[in-house]
Amino acid sequence: MPETKKEQFVFTLIMAFVMVSFMASYNVILRIGISYQSFLVILQKGIKEYICAVPIAFLFSSIASLALAKNYCPQKQMKFFTIYISFFTVMLMVPIMTTIVALLDGFYSLSLIDLLGRMKNNFIFALPIQIFIAGPLVRFIFSYIREPNR
């Protein structure tokens, strides 16, 4: 896990990239299926979403999620602290990013019910991806970057 501000910056950049890649792919495939066209749409959407996600990730992942995890993780369960951080990150990022992506895609007339349905689908996908795939993958990449001579 990152220990300095610089390490936190690099870690968040990598995590945002991985999660945006997964979530953009998931949402595009849900809407248009798997095809060559969907790959192009994922690339286009992914770049816009990454630019929006990075500052939000710094604000919420770095500050709010960490504070919530410190507040709610019992001292005797500190071995699960990264899971607490992952959980709170997803809880904060999914509603914000789902709303921003809907606005970026031009769904200004999207009903609240449709938006909540998208948030539900994104939460169901994002939490396991964050805990079981993206989190371990990014921590592995980060540990390799931090200590390449291992």
C-alpha positions as CSV (number, residue, x, y, z in Angstrom):
1,M,0.0,0.0,0.0
2,P,1.2,3.6,-0.7
3,E,3.0,5.3,2.1
4,T,3.8,8.7,0.7
5,K,1.8,11.3,-1.3
6,K,3.8,10.5,-4.4
7,E,3.0,6.8,-4.0
8,Q,-0.6,7.5,-3.3
9,F,-0.7,9.6,-6.6
10,V,0.8,6.7,-8.6
11,F,-1.4,4.1,-7.0
12,T,-4.6,6.1,-7.6
13,L,-3.6,6.7,-11.3
14,I,-3.2,2.9,-11.8
15,M,-6.3,2.0,-9.9
16,A,-8.5,4.6,-11.7
17,F,-7.2,3.3,-15.0
18,V,-7.9,-0.4,-14.2
19,M,-11.4,0.3,-12.8
20,V,-12.4,2.7,-15.6
21,S,-11.2,0.0,-18.1
22,F,-13.4,-2.6,-16.4
23,M,-16.4,-0.4,-15.9
24,A,-16.4,1.2,-19.3
25,S,-16.1,-2.2,-20.9
26,Y,-18.9,-3.6,-18.8
27,N,-21.3,-0.7,-19.5
28,V,-20.6,-0.7,-23.3
29,I,-21.0,-4.5,-23.5
30,L,-24.3,-4.3,-21.6
31,R,-25.7,-1.8,-24.0
32,I,-24.3,-2.8,-27.5
33,G,-22.9,-6.3,-27.0
34,I,-19.4,-7.6,-27.9
35,S,-18.2,-6.5,-31.3
36,Y,-15.5,-4.5,-33.0
37,Q,-17.6,-1.4,-32.7
38,S,-17.9,-1.9,-28.9
39,F,-14.1,-2.1,-28.7
40,L,-13.9,1.4,-30.4
41,V,-16.6,2.8,-28.2
42,I,-14.9,1.4,-25.1
43,L,-11.7,3.2,-26.1
44,Q,-13.5,6.5,-26.8
45,K,-15.6,6.4,-23.6
46,G,-12.7,5.1,-21.5
47,I,-10.5,8.1,-22.2
48,K,-13.3,10.6,-21.3
49,E,-14.2,8.6,-18.2
50,Y,-10.6,8.3,-17.1
51,I,-10.1,12.1,-17.3
52,C,-13.2,12.6,-15.1
53,A,-12.4,9.6,-12.7
54,V,-8.9,10.6,-11.7
55,P,-9.7,13.8,-9.8
56,I,-12.7,12.2,-8.2
57,A,-10.7,9.1,-7.3
58,F,-8.1,11.3,-5.6
59,L,-10.8,13.1,-3.6
60,F,-12.9,10.1,-2.6
61,S,-10.4,7.1,-2.7
62,S,-7.5,9.0,-1.2
63,I,-9.4,11.0,1.4
64,A,-13.0,9.9,2.1
65,S,-12.6,6.2,1.6
66,L,-9.5,6.1,3.8
67,A,-11.3,8.2,6.5
68,L,-14.4,6.0,6.4
69,A,-12.3,2.8,6.6
70,K,-10.3,4.1,9.5
71,N,-13.6,5.0,11.2
72,Y,-15.5,1.8,10.6
73,C,-12.7,-0.9,10.6
74,P,-12.5,-2.4,14.1
75,Q,-8.9,-2.5,15.5
76,K,-9.1,-6.3,15.8
77,Q,-9.9,-6.6,12.1
78,M,-7.1,-4.5,10.7
79,K,-6.1,-7.4,8.4
80,F,-9.3,-6.5,6.4
81,F,-8.5,-2.8,6.2
82,T,-7.9,-2.9,2.4
83,I,-11.3,-4.5,1.9
84,Y,-12.9,-1.7,3.9
85,I,-11.1,0.8,1.7
86,S,-12.3,-1.0,-1.4
87,F,-15.9,-1.2,-0.2
88,F,-16.1,2.5,0.7
89,T,-14.4,3.5,-2.6
90,V,-17.0,1.6,-4.6
91,M,-19.8,3.0,-2.4
92,L,-18.6,6.5,-3.1
93,M,-17.4,6.2,-6.7
94,V,-20.3,4.3,-8.3
95,P,-23.0,6.9,-7.7
96,I,-20.8,9.8,-8.7
97,M,-19.2,8.2,-11.8
98,T,-22.5,6.7,-13.0
99,T,-24.1,10.1,-12.9
100,I,-21.1,11.8,-14.6
101,V,-21.0,9.1,-17.3
102,A,-24.7,9.5,-17.9
103,L,-24.2,13.3,-18.3
104,L,-21.1,12.7,-20.6
105,D,-23.2,10.4,-22.8
106,G,-25.9,13.0,-23.1
107,F,-28.5,11.3,-21.1
108,Y,-29.8,14.6,-19.6
109,S,-33.3,13.2,-19.7
110,L,-32.4,10.0,-18.0
111,S,-35.0,9.3,-15.3
112,L,-34.0,8.8,-11.7
113,I,-35.3,5.2,-11.9
114,D,-33.0,4.5,-14.9
115,L,-30.1,6.2,-13.2
116,L,-30.6,4.2,-10.0
117,G,-30.9,1.0,-12.1
118,R,-27.5,1.7,-13.7
119,M,-26.0,2.4,-10.3
120,K,-27.3,-0.9,-9.0
121,N,-25.8,-2.8,-12.0
122,N,-22.5,-0.9,-11.6
123,F,-22.3,-1.6,-7.9
124,I,-23.0,-5.3,-8.4
125,F,-20.1,-5.4,-10.9
126,A,-17.7,-2.9,-9.4
127,L,-17.5,-4.3,-5.8
128,P,-16.3,-7.9,-6.7
129,I,-14.0,-6.5,-9.4
130,Q,-12.5,-4.0,-7.0
131,I,-12.0,-6.6,-4.2
132,F,-11.0,-9.7,-6.2
133,I,-9.4,-8.5,-9.4
134,A,-8.5,-4.8,-9.6
135,G,-7.3,-4.4,-6.0
136,P,-4.9,-7.3,-6.0
137,L,-3.7,-6.6,-9.5
138,V,-3.0,-2.9,-8.8
139,R,-1.3,-3.7,-5.4
140,F,0.9,-6.3,-7.3
141,I,1.8,-3.8,-10.0
142,F,2.4,-1.0,-7.4
143,S,4.6,-3.2,-5.3
144,Y,6.6,-4.1,-8.4
145,I,7.0,-0.5,-9.4
146,R,8.0,0.5,-5.8
147,E,10.5,-2.3,-5.4
148,P,11.6,-3.6,-8.9
149,N,14.6,-5.5,-7.6
150,R,12.5,-8.1,-5.7
